[in-house]
Amino acid sequence: MEKIFWIVLVFAAGAMLPVQAGLNNLMGKALASPSWAVLISFFVGTLAMLIYVAITKQGLAWQSFKDVPQVTWIAGVLGAIYVTSVVLAFPKLGAALTFGLIVAGQLTISLLLDHFKILVPMAHSINLYRLLGIVLIIAGVVLIRKF
């Protein structure tokens, strides 16, 4: 039962991404600056996380920062590149193609991360079925692009 909760949660989170992209696109048009829209989106997200951390009373041991691998700070930069890319591509490609390409890219890299156990807790080997899944996703993107 617990696994179903996480499946539904992640599906819902994924469903929010095109909505977020559309809203960021609207803000970017209103401000005449997609970059400012992304910055404001990150600021509002930061405020939301501060409220969440305060409500859930999650403490932070500041001395633990010395144990944080330096490479992990790149995650914020990757997030900024991702959101900016989506805001710029969304009005040119549309929601379906933009997010079809995102899903294809995510699954392709995820397959490699799983196979080589990079940044993941356990390995999942590449096999014919997993490769077929990627091929079907890419075929779906091609169909979305073509039609």
C-alpha positions in Angstrom: 0.0 0.0 0.0 2.8 2.4 0.8 4.3 1.9 -2.6 1.0 2.9 -4.2 1.2 6.2 -2.3 4.6 6.9 -3.7 3.6 5.9 -7.3 0.6 8.3 -7.1 2.7 11.1 -5.6 5.4 10.9 -8.2 2.8 10.6 -11.1 1.0 13.7 -9.7 4.4 15.6 -9.4 5.2 14.7 -13.0 1.7 15.9 -14.1 2.5 19.3 -12.4 5.5 20.0 -14.6 3.7 21.0 -17.8 1.4 23.2 -15.7 4.5 24.8 -14.1 6.0 25.3 -17.6 2.8 26.9 -18.8 2.6 29.2 -15.8 6.3 30.2 -16.1 5.8 30.8 -19.8 2.9 33.2 -19.0 5.0 35.0 -16.4 7.9 35.2 -18.9 5.7 36.8 -21.5 4.1 39.2 -19.0 7.6 40.3 -17.7 9.1 40.1 -21.3 11.8 38.1 -19.7 11.9 34.3 -19.4 15.0 34.5 -17.2 13.2 36.7 -14.6 10.2 34.3 -14.7 12.6 31.4 -13.8 14.3 33.4 -11.0 10.9 34.3 -9.5 9.8 30.7 -9.8 12.8 29.6 -7.9 12.3 32.3 -5.3 8.7 31.3 -4.7 9.7 27.6 -4.5 12.4 28.6 -2.0 9.8 30.3 0.1 7.5 27.3 -0.1 10.3 25.0 1.0 11.1 27.3 3.9 7.5 27.2 5.1 7.4 23.4 4.7 10.6 22.9 6.7 9.3 25.3 9.4 5.9 23.5 9.6 7.5 20.1 9.8 10.1 21.3 12.3 13.0 19.8 10.4 16.2 20.8 12.1 19.6 21.1 10.3 22.9 20.3 11.8 25.0 23.1 10.3 28.2 21.3 11.0 27.0 18.5 8.6 27.7 20.8 5.7 31.3 19.8 5.8 30.2 16.3 4.9 28.2 17.3 1.9 30.1 16.2 -1.3 31.0 19.3 -3.3 29.6 17.9 -6.5 26.1 18.0 -5.0 25.9 21.8 -5.3 25.7 21.3 -9.0 22.1 20.1 -8.6 20.9 23.7 -8.2 22.6 24.7 -11.4 21.1 21.7 -13.2 17.7 22.7 -11.9 18.1 26.3 -13.2 19.3 25.0 -16.6 16.3 22.6 -16.8 13.6 25.2 -15.9 15.2 27.8 -18.1 15.3 25.4 -21.0 11.7 24.4 -20.5 10.6 28.0 -20.3 12.4 28.8 -23.6 11.3 25.7 -25.5 7.7 25.4 -24.3 6.3 28.2 -26.5 8.2 26.9 -29.5 7.6 23.2 -29.2 4.4 23.0 -27.3 3.7 21.0 -24.1 3.5 17.5 -25.6 6.8 17.6 -27.5 8.7 19.5 -24.8 7.7 17.0 -22.2 8.0 14.0 -24.5 11.6 15.0 -25.1 12.1 15.6 -21.4 10.8 12.1 -20.5 12.9 10.5 -23.2 16.0 12.3 -21.9 15.2 11.5 -18.3 14.6 7.8 -19.0 17.7 7.4 -21.2 20.0 8.9 -18.5 18.1 7.1 -15.7 18.7 3.8 -17.5 22.4 4.4 -17.6 22.5 5.7 -14.0 20.7 2.6 -12.8 22.9 0.2 -14.9 26.2 1.7 -13.7 24.9 2.4 -10.2 25.8 6.1 -10.4 23.9 8.4 -7.9 21.4 5.6 -7.1 21.2 3.3 -4.1 21.0 0.0 -6.1 21.8 -1.1 -9.6 19.3 -2.3 -12.2 21.0 -3.8 -15.3 20.1 -2.8 -18.8 18.1 -5.5 -20.5 16.0 -6.0 -23.6 12.8 -4.9 -21.9 14.3 -1.7 -20.5 15.8 -0.9 -23.9 12.5 -1.6 -25.5 10.8 0.9 -23.1 13.3 3.6 -24.2 12.7 2.8 -27.8 8.9 3.1 -27.3 9.3 6.4 -25.5 11.4 7.8 -28.4 9.0 6.4 -30.9 6.2 8.3 -29.0 8.2 11.5 -29.2 8.7 11.0 -33.0 4.9 10.5 -33.4 4.2 13.6 -31.4 6.6 15.6 -33.5 5.3 14.3 -36.8 1.6 14.7 -36.1 
